[in-house]
Every structure is written in structure tokens, then in C-alpha cells.
Amino acid sequence: MPHPRMFDDDDPVLGRLREITLALPDAAEKVSHGIPAFYTTKVFAYYGGSVKVGDGYERHRASVLVLADPVEAPALLGSPDAYFPMYLGVSGWVGLDIGDGTDWAEVAELVETSYRLTAGVRRVKRLDARP
């Protein structure tokens, strides 16, 4: 049984995240567990995440999950907009809530770092060769 769809294609935040993610070499989008996942051979970003709360969970709909640079992850998690996502947090992923005051340049930087950690040497070289 597939997961229920937990996003709206007309969401402007998702649209902005698509612009950032799909501009990277060979990036594509699929729906995984009901949310958009951006990937090459491995996923490098998700739109939306959850945190464990008691016996249940709390959804963070307008957020991005990225694989963080291990050196930067503790500082990121210290940000008031960041959270430790269920399931993926133990593997180095960090969630970042997106709102009116979001620094989209920071989002793009975090997405690019995650891409670099997952995309492979040839794709990263292609990314670095871009003007």
C-alpha cells in the first residue's frame, strides 16, 4: 500500500526548492514515502520531515531535509529553524524549517553540500565546471 501524498504541487515553497534542486547536474524528483525526494543515484534532499514526539510524530511540512557536512551538523542543529528528523537524523541528516524569513541562499548551500556528499565524483566535477 503506497504512502498518502503529503504535499501540494502548487506549494510555492516546494516550487522554490525544485528550482534549487533540479538545477544540479542529473538531479531528478520522485515521491518517496508520500513526500518529494530529490536525487541522482542517491537522495540528496527531501521536502518535509517529521520529529518524534512521545509515542507519535510531528510533521514539518514546509521544510527541507539534507545530508549535512558532519563538521557543520552540530552548528546547524543549534539553529532555531533546524531539527533532528525522524529516521534520517541518526545518519547525519538535518531538517530546516522554511518560513518567511528563510535565507534561500543558505538553503541552496545546504542542498549543494548534500548533493556533493551523495552525487558521486563525476557529477560533482560537472557541478564545479559550471560557470
C-alpha positions as CSV (number, residue, x, y, z in Angstrom):
1,M,0.0,0.0,0.0
2,P,1.5,3.4,-1.0
3,H,2.0,6.2,1.4
4,P,-0.5,9.0,1.2
5,R,0.6,12.1,-0.7
6,M,1.7,14.7,1.9
7,F,2.3,17.8,-0.3
8,D,0.7,20.1,-2.8
9,D,2.3,20.6,-6.2
10,D,1.2,24.3,-6.1
11,D,3.1,24.9,-2.9
12,P,5.3,28.0,-3.6
13,V,8.0,26.8,-1.1
14,L,8.2,23.4,-2.9
15,G,8.4,25.3,-6.2
16,R,11.4,27.3,-4.9
17,L,13.1,24.2,-3.6
18,R,12.5,22.5,-7.0
19,E,14.3,25.4,-8.7
20,I,17.3,24.9,-6.5
21,T,17.5,21.1,-6.5
22,L,16.6,20.4,-10.2
23,A,19.3,22.9,-11.4
24,L,22.0,20.4,-10.2
25,P,23.5,18.0,-12.7
26,D,21.4,14.9,-13.3
27,A,19.0,15.8,-10.5
28,A,15.5,14.4,-10.6
29,E,12.4,14.2,-8.4
30,K,10.4,11.3,-7.2
31,V,7.8,10.8,-4.5
32,S,9.1,8.7,-1.6
33,H,7.0,7.9,1.4
34,G,4.5,10.5,0.3
35,I,6.9,13.4,0.0
36,P,9.1,14.8,-2.8
37,A,12.6,13.4,-2.8
38,F,15.4,14.9,-5.0
39,Y,18.1,12.5,-6.1
40,T,20.8,11.4,-8.6
41,T,21.6,7.8,-7.8
42,K,21.0,8.6,-4.1
43,V,18.6,11.1,-2.5
44,F,20.2,14.4,-1.5
45,A,17.1,16.3,-0.3
46,Y,13.5,15.8,0.8
47,Y,10.7,18.2,1.1
48,G,9.1,17.8,4.5
49,G,10.1,15.8,7.5
50,S,9.0,14.6,11.0
51,V,10.2,14.5,14.5
52,K,9.4,12.0,17.2
53,V,7.1,13.4,19.9
54,G,6.1,10.9,22.6
55,D,4.6,7.9,21.0
56,G,3.9,9.7,17.8
57,Y,5.4,12.3,15.5
58,E,5.1,15.9,14.4
59,R,5.2,16.8,10.7
60,H,7.3,19.7,9.5
61,R,5.6,20.2,6.1
62,A,7.5,23.3,4.9
63,S,11.0,22.1,5.5
64,V,13.9,20.6,3.7
65,L,15.9,17.6,4.8
66,V,19.6,17.5,3.7
67,L,22.6,15.3,4.5
68,A,24.8,17.7,6.4
69,D,28.5,18.1,6.4
70,P,29.5,16.2,9.6
71,V,31.5,19.1,10.8
72,E,28.7,21.6,10.2
73,A,25.8,19.4,11.5
74,P,26.1,20.3,15.2
75,A,26.1,24.1,14.4
76,L,23.1,23.6,12.1
77,L,21.1,21.8,14.8
78,G,21.8,24.7,17.1
79,S,19.7,27.0,14.8
80,P,16.1,27.7,15.9
81,D,14.9,26.6,12.5
82,A,16.7,23.3,12.4
83,Y,15.5,19.9,13.7
84,F,16.7,16.3,14.1
85,P,14.5,14.4,11.7
86,M,13.0,11.0,12.5
87,Y,14.8,8.0,10.9
88,L,17.3,10.1,8.9
89,G,18.8,12.2,11.7
90,V,20.9,9.3,13.0
91,S,22.5,9.1,9.6
92,G,23.6,12.7,9.6
93,W,20.5,14.4,8.0
94,V,19.2,17.7,9.3
95,G,15.8,19.3,8.8
96,L,15.4,23.0,8.2
97,D,12.0,24.7,8.6
98,I,11.2,27.1,5.8
99,G,9.3,30.3,6.5
100,D,9.0,34.0,5.6
101,G,12.5,34.8,7.0
102,T,14.2,31.9,5.3
103,D,17.6,32.6,3.8
104,W,17.3,30.9,0.4
105,A,21.0,31.2,-0.3
106,E,21.6,29.2,2.9
107,V,19.1,26.6,1.7
108,A,20.8,26.4,-1.7
109,E,24.2,26.0,0.0
110,L,22.9,23.2,2.3
111,V,21.3,21.4,-0.7
112,E,24.5,21.7,-2.7
113,T,26.5,20.3,0.2
114,S,24.1,17.3,0.4
115,Y,24.4,16.8,-3.3
116,R,28.2,16.8,-3.1
117,L,28.0,14.2,-0.4
118,T,25.8,11.9,-2.4
119,A,26.1,12.5,-6.1
120,G,29.5,11.0,-6.9
121,V,32.8,12.3,-8.3
122,R,31.8,12.8,-11.9
123,R,28.6,14.8,-11.1
124,V,30.5,16.9,-8.6
125,K,33.1,17.7,-11.3
126,R,30.3,18.7,-13.6
127,L,28.9,20.9,-10.9
128,D,32.3,22.5,-10.3
129,A,32.9,23.1,-14.1
130,R,29.7,25.2,-14.4
131,P,30.3,28.9,-14.9
